[in-house]
């Protein structure tokens, strides 16, 4: 997604660490609107289609918010159940993807707050590399693990802004809708989050920030 507005051009670069935005199964917004209308009418098949389309994106989003797989899986399933129950409340004031991510955001934040347990560090061996060659793959896995540890040290709000910006390529205005806060608050969380990441990482990873 290309960001051409003044508010987007000022955001710092994390391009070397962010994986490409997942496109498999990603329907156009018009198709999503049609699917949501069918879900609101009780079409289970439409819900299954939405689930297949959004499963990779939601899994990645939730996994970057917490490495705890049980929370990721439960939050994803709860999100799609909420879509099923609340499809008729979709009001077309945002994209369907923004609406669904906002549901997922609220659900996983509630789950994390209720557990009040230190979040485990992500296992580098469980993060598959997309770069060929064992040496480069090992380096990428180490860098991803270091970034994961740094992200987990941030507040939920700062981490979520960074995840939605760099790993899902969303503009600040859309992130503000998902997190139900002003655009200025999103920018402030981004500024402080990036500053803390830079303070925690060193070497090549630090240069990427």
Long-range contacts (C-beta under 8 A, 24 or more apart in sequence): 1-169, 1-170, 1-171, 3-171, 5-171, 7-171, 7-172, 7-173, 7-183, 7-187, 8-171, 8-172, 11-165, 11-172, 11-190, 12-190, 12-194, 12-209, 13-208, 13-209, 14-162, 14-166, 14-208, 14-209, 15-166, 15-208, 16-208, 17-143, 17-144, 17-147, 17-166, 17-205, 17-208, 18-166, 18-167, 19-60, 19-130, 19-167, 21-167, 21-168, 21-169, 22-56, 22-57, 22-60, 24-56, 25-52, 25-53, 25-54, 25-55, 25-56, 26-53, 26-57, 27-53, 29-95, 29-96, 29-97, 32-95, 32-96, 32-97, 33-92, 33-96, 35-96, 36-83, 36-87, 36-90, 36-96, 37-87, 39-83, 39-84, 39-87, 40-87, 40-88, 40-90, 47-80, 47-83, 47-84, 50-80, 50-83, 50-100, 51-80, 54-80, 54-97, 54-100, 57-97, 57-168, 58-100, 58-101, 58-104, 60-167, 60-168, 61-101, 61-104, 61-163, 61-164, 61-167, 61-168, 62-104, 62-108, 64-148, 64-151, 64-159, 64-163, 64-167, 65-108, 65-112, 65-156, 65-159, 65-160, 65-163, 66-108, 66-112, 66-119, 66-152, 67-119, 67-120, 67-121, 67-122, 67-123, 67-148, 67-152, 68-119, 68-120, 71-108, 71-111, 71-112, 71-115, 72-108, 74-111, 75-104, 75-107, 75-108, 75-111, 76-104, 78-107, 79-103, 79-104, 79-107, 82-107, 94-174, 94-177, 95-174, 98-170, 98-174, 98-177, 98-178, 101-164, 101-168, 101-170, 101-178, 102-177, 102-178, 102-179, 102-180, 105-160, 105-178, 105-179, 109-156, 109-160, 112-156, 119-152, 121-145, 121-148, 121-149, 121-152, 122-148, 122-149, 122-152, 143-204, 143-205, 146-201, 146-205, 147-197, 147-201, 147-205, 149-200, 150-196, 150-197, 150-200, 150-201, 151-197, 153-196, 153-200, 154-193, 154-196, 154-197, 155-189, 155-193, 157-189, 158-189, 158-190, 158-192, 158-193, 158-196, 159-193, 161-186, 161-189, 161-190, 161-193, 162-190, 162-193, 162-194, 162-197, 165-190
